Amino acid sequence: MANETTVDDDVAERAEAPGLKRVMGPKLLLFFVVGDILGTTIYSLTGKVAGKVGGALWIPFLVAFVVAFLTAVSYLELVGKYPKAGGAPLYVHRAFGVHFVTFLIAFTVMCSGLTSAASAAQAFSGDYLAAIVGDIPSWPVAIAFVLLLAAVNLRGVAESVKMNVVLTCIELLGLVIVIVLGVWAIFGGNTDPELAPDPSRLTEFNTDTTPLLAVTSATALAFFAMVGFEDSVNMAEETKNPAKNFPRALLLGLTITATIYLVIALITSTLVPTGKLAESDGPLLLVVQAAAPWFPPVLFSAIALFAVTNTALINMLMASRLVYGMGQEKIIPGLFAKVHPKRQTPWVSVLFTAAIGVVLVATLDISALGSTTSLLLLLVFAVVNISVLALRREKVEHEHFKAPTWVPVLGALSCLFFASPLSGRPLEEYLIAAVLLGIGVLFWVINRVFLGGRQEFDVEKLTK
């Protein structure tokens, strides 16, 4: 929808300064969105969601999709209005102009990357790895996994959008295997009476609580499966015709991913008893074994390990670069901006984020890590939805998508609800989030009071 024409300094600056090369067409952008959303959650936390809700596993994923879809529509208005890399911190800063709030949003995003990577590390050390090498102590493997990611990060990683296509295809391959074998087993391919499908489980709820609380508490965790779409806004400056291609790619990518998740949820509950699912951090391996006992578990486990490794590496990279940006802008101690002279990687930030990751995997289980990731991002998304409404006062001279007003309103309310104790979240998750954010506030205070750090900073440099 077109807006009133006014002078927009940012548009003028973009016209004068050279921008990033626009290399992403609609297909590449769609793959990027799908690849960002797919990952650890569906491979490792499906069973934990089932443990909260019961056999009606598909409902939390459907509700999580609706909440994510509302926020995605809000992001579309913002990325159309400000087609620059930056994401949530940039939008919140444009809306409120409070540097401390902007810093908190950036630090919250960083923390969500660490809890997500730690969740992936727990998944890597669990049932999928055991299917390949046998039973081994999980927490030493998870710690070693985080340290290995740090070593890769220190060495330097050349990221490529085209490589994302390959990684996405491999992750999709595992999910296609689950869907094909599952459908085959449900519709008569599997004649073993001990592995007979049971569709009646699809309407069963956890008997330890009310159906409503079972759904809301499970949705609070299932929302972790839908995150990742927000990262695509950082590709705005490298997308051809973003005003046209972004809405299609983002909403289609989210819908494709949600459809895959819903189909897998239906298959999973039908083929595997809920109690068995809830005990496993390799739930899709149980589905494959139930659907096709002849299928090599080692092969599927290898695909799953690749999927969680890719998720963990991307999140560790994001977290370390955000810490580096904060150090470079001197809003936390400048020590975090130190770069290795040979590798040209932010080694202090890499070691710092790895240290937090090690503590997380050594002290928390995969469900707590996944739920905390969901909590942190729901808080960020609530503020982003509010930012959409606040920024309606600021006009730009180019045409852009405008969401119906009820979308950011409902998006903010739904995110706040699922981030609140009303959804059934345990106190533990708030304590974890408070400790992580407290570290950031402590660095902010030390830097400002004792090191003379900046009170203001360039938010665009922070989020690059």
C-alpha positions in Angstrom: 0.0 0.0 0.0 1.4 3.4 -0.9 2.0 5.9 1.8 2.1 9.7 1.9 5.2 11.2 0.2 7.7 12.8 2.5 11.4 13.4 2.7 13.2 10.2 3.8 16.9 10.7 4.6 17.5 7.0 4.6 16.3 6.6 1.0 18.5 9.5 -0.1 21.5 7.9 1.6 20.9 4.6 -0.1 20.8 6.5 -3.5 24.1 8.1 -2.8 26.0 5.2 -1.2 26.9 1.9 -3.0 24.8 -1.0 -1.7 25.1 -4.7 -1.6 24.8 -6.6 -4.8 21.3 -7.9 -5.4 21.9 -11.6 -6.2 18.9 -13.4 -4.7 15.9 -14.1 -6.8 12.6 -15.5 -5.5 13.7 -19.1 -5.7 17.0 -18.6 -3.8 15.2 -16.4 -1.2 12.5 -19.1 -0.7 15.2 -21.8 -0.1 16.9 -19.4 2.3 13.7 -18.9 4.3 12.9 -22.6 4.4 16.5 -23.5 5.3 16.6 -21.0 8.1 13.4 -22.4 9.7 14.2 -26.1 9.3 16.6 -27.6 11.8 17.0 -28.9 15.3 13.5 -28.7 16.7 11.6 -31.0 14.4 14.4 -33.6 14.6 15.0 -33.5 18.3 12.1 -31.8 20.3 9.0 -33.3 18.7 9.0 -35.9 21.4 9.2 -33.3 24.2 6.3 -31.4 22.6 4.3 -34.7 22.6 5.2 -35.2 26.3 3.5 -31.9 27.1 0.4 -32.1 25.0 -0.1 -35.8 24.5 -1.0 -37.5 21.2 -2.6 -34.4 19.8 0.9 -33.3 18.7 -0.3 -31.5 15.6 -2.2 -28.8 17.5 0.8 -27.0 19.1 2.5 -26.9 15.8 -0.6 -25.4 14.1 -1.0 -22.8 16.9 2.8 -21.9 16.7 2.4 -21.5 13.0 -0.4 -19.0 13.4 1.6 -16.9 15.9 4.7 -17.0 13.7 2.6 -16.1 10.7 1.3 -12.9 12.4 4.7 -11.8 13.3 6.1 -12.6 9.8 3.4 -10.3 8.3 4.6 -7.5 10.7 8.2 -8.1 9.6 7.1 -7.8 6.0 5.8 -4.2 6.7 9.1 -3.3 8.3 11.4 -4.9 5.7 9.4 -3.2 3.0 9.6 0.1 4.7 13.3 -0.2 5.7 14.8 -2.6 3.1 18.2 -2.8 4.9 20.0 -5.5 6.8 19.6 -5.2 10.6 16.5 -7.0 11.8 14.8 -6.5 15.2 17.4 -4.2 16.8 17.2 -1.8 13.8 13.4 -1.8 13.8 13.2 -1.3 17.6 15.7 1.5 17.4 13.8 3.3 14.7 10.6 3.0 16.7 11.8 4.1 20.2 15.4 5.5 19.8 16.5 4.2 23.2 20.0 2.8 22.9 19.7 0.6 26.0 16.5 -1.0 24.8 18.1 -1.6 21.4 21.1 -3.2 23.2 18.8 -5.4 25.2 17.0 -6.6 22.0 20.3 -7.4 20.3 21.6 -9.2 23.4 18.4 -11.2 23.7 18.7 -12.3 20.0 22.3 -13.3 20.8 21.2 -15.3 23.8 18.6 -17.1 21.8 21.3 -18.1 19.4 23.3 -19.6 22.2 20.4 -21.5 23.8 19.4 -22.8 20.3 23.0 -24.0 19.6 23.1 -25.6 23.1 19.9 -27.4 22.3 21.4 -28.6 19.1 24.5 -29.8 21.0 22.2 -31.8 23.3 20.4 -33.3 20.3 23.7 -34.2 18.7 24.9 -36.1 21.8 21.6 -38.1 22.1 19.8 -40.9 20.4 20.9 -40.1 16.9 24.5 -40.4 17.8 23.8 -43.5 19.9 22.3 -45.2 16.8 25.7 -44.8 15.1 28.3 -45.4 17.8 26.4 -46.9 20.7 25.7 -45.6 24.1 28.2 -43.0 25.4 27.9 -40.3 28.0 26.0 -37.5 26.5 27.2 -34.3 28.3 30.9 -34.8 27.5 29.9 -35.2 23.8 27.7 -32.1 23.9 30.6 -30.1 25.4 33.0 -31.4 22.9 30.5 -30.5 20.1 30.3 -26.9 21.3 34.1 -26.6 21.5 34.4 -28.1 18.0 32.0 -25.4 16.7 34.1 -22.8 18.4 37.2 -24.2 16.7 35.5 -24.0 13.3 34.3 -20.5 14.1 37.8 -19.4 15.1 39.3 -20.8 11.9 36.8 -18.8 9.8 33.7 -19.8 7.9 32.9 -18.6 4.4 29.1 -18.4 4.2 27.4 -18.7 0.9 23.7 -18.4 0.0 24.1 -21.1 -2.6 25.6 -23.5 0.0 22.4 -22.9 2.0 20.5 -24.6 -0.9 22.6 -27.7 -0.5 22.2 -27.8 3.3 18.5 -27.2 3.0 18.1 -30.1 0.5 19.9 -32.5 2.9 17.7 -31.4 5.8 14.7 -31.8 3.7 15.8 -35.2 2.5 15.5 -36.5 6.1 12.0 -35.1 6.5 10.9 -36.5 3.1 12.2 -39.9 4.2 10.0 -39.7 7.4 7.0 -38.5 5.4 7.2 -41.1 2.6 7.9 -44.1 4.9 5.3 -42.9 7.4 2.5 -42.5 4.8 3.5 -45.9 3.4 3.2 -47.5 6.8 -0.1 -45.8 7.7 -1.8 -46.8 4.5 -1.1 -50.5 4.6 2.6 -50.8 3.8 3.5 -52.1 7.3 1.8 -55.4 8.2 3.5 -56.0 11.5 0.7 -56.0 14.2 3.1 -54.7 16.8 3.8 -51.6 14.7 0.2 -51.0 13.7 -0.7 -47.3 13.4 -3.2 -45.8 15.9 -4.9 -42.7 14.6 -7.0 -42.4 17.8 -3.9 -40.9 19.5 -4.4 -37.7 17.4 -7.2 -36.6 19.7 -5.6 -37.6 23.0 -4.4 -34.9 25.5 -2.0 -35.1 28.4 -4.2 -36.4 31.3 -2.0 -34.7 34.0 -3.5 -31.2 33.1 -6.3 -29.6 31.2 -6.4 -29.8 27.4 -6.0 -26.0 27.1 -3.0 -25.9 29.4 -1.5 -28.9 27.6 -1.8 -27.1 24.3 -0.5 -23.8 25.5 2.5 -25.3 27.3 3.4 -27.4 24.3 3.0 -24.5 21.9 5.4 -22.5 24.0 8.0 -25.1 23.1 6.8 -25.9 19.6 7.2 -22.2 18.6 11.0 -22.9 18.6 10.3 -24.9 15.4 9.0 -21.9 13.6 11.7 -19.4 14.3 14.4 -18.6 11.7 12.1 -16.6 9.3 13.2 -13.4 11.0 16.8 -13.9 9.9 15.8 -13.5 6.2 15.2 -9.8 6.7 19.0 -9.4 6.8 19.1 -10.4 3.1 16.8 -7.5 2.1 19.7 -5.5 0.5 20.8 -8.5 -1.5 17.3 -9.5 -2.9 16.1 -8.5 -6.3 12.9 -6.5 -6.1 12.4 -7.1 -2.4 9.0 -5.3 -2.3 7.6 -8.0 -4.6 9.7 -11.1 -3.7 9.9 -10.8 0.1 6.3 -11.2 0.9 5.9 -14.2 -1.4 9.0 -15.9 -0.3 8.6 -15.3 3.5 5.0 -16.3 3.7 5.3 -19.2 1.3 8.4 -20.5 3.0 6.8 -20.4 6.4 3.7 -22.1 5.1 5.7 -24.9 3.4 7.7 -25.5 6.6 4.6 -25.5 8.8 2.9 -28.0 6.4 5.9 -30.3 6.6 5.9 -30.1 10.4 2.1 -30.7 10.6 2.4 -33.8 8.4 5.3 -35.2 10.4 3.4 -34.5 13.6 0.4 -36.4 12.4 2.6 -39.3 11.2 4.6 -39.3 14.4 1.6 -39.6 16.8 0.0 -42.2 14.6 3.0 -44.5 14.5 4.7 -44.0 17.9 3.2 -44.2 21.4 3.3 -40.8 23.2 5.1 -42.1 26.2 7.9 -43.5 24.0 8.1 -40.3 22.1 8.4 -38.2 25.2 11.5 -40.1 26.4 13.4 -39.6 23.2 15.6 -36.8 21.8 15.7 -38.7 18.5 11.9 -38.9 17.8 12.1 -39.1 14.0 14.4 -42.1 14.3 11.6 -43.8 16.2 9.2 -43.0 13.4 11.5 -44.4 10.7 12.0 -47.6 12.8 8.3 -48.0 13.3 7.4 -47.3 9.7 10.2 -49.3 8.0 12.3 -51.5 10.4 14.4 -52.4 7.4 15.6 -48.9 6.8 19.2 -48.4 8.0 19.0 -46.3 11.2 22.6 -45.2 10.8 21.8 -43.5 7.5 18.9 -41.5 8.9 20.8 -40.7 12.1 23.6 -39.3 10.0 21.2 -37.0 8.2 19.7 -35.8 11.5 23.2 -35.1 12.9 24.0 -33.0 9.9 20.8 -31.1 10.3 21.4 -30.2 14.0 25.1 -29.4 13.3 24.1 -26.9 10.6 21.6 -25.3 13.0 24.2 -25.1 15.8 26.9 -23.6 13.6 24.7 -20.9 12.2 23.6 -19.9 15.6 27.1 -19.8 17.1 28.3 -17.7 14.2 25.4 -15.3 14.7 25.9 -15.0 18.4 29.7 -14.4 18.2 29.3 -11.8 15.5 26.6 -9.9 17.5 28.9 -9.9 20.5 31.8 -8.7 18.3 29.5 -5.9 16.9 28.6 -4.8 20.4 32.3 -4.7 21.4 33.2 -2.8 18.2 30.6 -0.2 18.9 31.9 0.0 22.5 28.6 -0.6 24.2 30.2 -3.6 26.0 34.0 -3.8 26.7 36.1 -3.3 23.6 37.9 -6.5 24.4 35.1 -8.4 22.7 36.0 -6.7 19.4 39.5 -8.2 19.2 40.3 -9.9 16.0 42.8 -12.7 15.5 45.7 -11.3 13.5 46.0 -14.3 11.1 42.5 -15.8 10.9 40.8 -12.4 11.1 38.0 -13.9 13.2 36.6 -12.3 16.5 38.4 -14.8 18.8 37.4 -13.2 22.1 33.7 -13.2 21.1 33.9 -16.7 19.8 35.5 -18.0 23.1 33.0 -16.0 25.2 30.0 -17.5 23.4 31.5 -20.9 23.4 32.0 -20.7 27.2 28.4 -19.8 27.8 27.4 -22.6 25.4 29.4 -25.1 27.5 27.8 -24.0 30.7 24.3 -24.3 29.1 24.8 -27.9 27.8 26.4 -29.0 31.1 23.6 -27.7 33.3 20.4 -27.8 31.3 18.4 -30.4 29.4 17.3 -30.1 25.8 13.7 -29.2 26.6 14.7 -26.3 28.9 17.1 -25.0 26.3 14.5 -25.2 23.5 11.8 -23.5 25.6 14.2 -20.7 26.7 15.0 -20.1 23.0 11.3 -19.8 22.3 10.8 -17.5 25.3 13.6 -15.1 24.3 12.4 -14.8 20.7 8.8 -14.4 21.7 9.8 -11.4 23.8 11.7 -10.0 20.8 8.8 -10.6 18.4 6.4 -8.9 20.8 8.5 -5.7 20.8 8.8 -5.9 17.0 5.0 -6.1 16.6 4.7 -3.1 18.9 7.4 -1.3 16.8 5.2 -1.7 13.7 2.5 0.3 15.3 4.9 2.9 16.7 6.5 3.4 13.2 3.2 4.1 11.5 3.9 7.8 12.4 7.0 7.7 10.2 6.3 8.0 6.5 8.5 6.9 3.6 8.3 8.0 -0.1 8.5 4.5 -1.6 5.6 2.0 -1.8 5.7 -0.9 0.6 3.5 -3.6 2.1 1.3 -2.5 5.0 -0.1 -5.1 7.4 -3.7 -4.7 8.6 -3.6 -3.0 12.0 -5.1 -6.0 13.8 -2.1 -8.2 12.7 0.6 -6.5 14.8 -1.8 -6.1 17.7 -2.8 -9.7 17.7 0.8 -10.7 17.0 2.1 -8.7 20.1 -0.6 -10.1 22.3 -0.1 -13.7 21.2 3.7 -13.5 21.7 3.3 -12.0 25.1 0.8 -14.7 26.1 3.0 -17.6 25.1 6.0 -15.8 26.8 4.0 -15.4 30.0 3.5 -17.9 32.9 -0.2 -18.1 31.7 1.0 -20.4 29.0 2.3 -23.0 31.5 5.9 -22.0 31.3 8.0 -23.2 34.4 9.9 -20.7 36.5 13.2 -22.3 35.4 13.0 -20.7 32.0 12.6 -17.2 33.3 15.5 -17.7 35.6 17.7 -18.9 32.7 16.7 -15.9 30.6 17.2 -13.5 33.5 20.7 -14.8 34.1 21.7 -14.6 30.4 20.3 -11.1 30.0 21.8 -10.1 33.4 25.3 -10.9 31.9 24.6 -8.4 29.2 23.4 -5.7 31.6 26.4 -6.2 33.8 28.8 -5.7 30.8 26.8 -2.6 29.8 27.2 -1.1 33.3 30.9 -2.0 33.6 31.6 -0.6 30.2 29.7 2.6 30.8 30.7 3.3 34.4 34.3 2.1 34.5 35.5 2.0 30.9 33.9 5.1 29.5 31.9 3.2 26.9 29.4 4.8 24.5 25.9 5.7 25.5 25.0 5.9 21.8 26.1 3.7 18.9 25.4 2.9 15.2 22.7 0.2 15.3 23.4 -0.7 11.7 27.1 -1.6 12.4 25.9 -3.4 15.5 23.8 -5.8 13.5 26.1 -6.4 10.5 
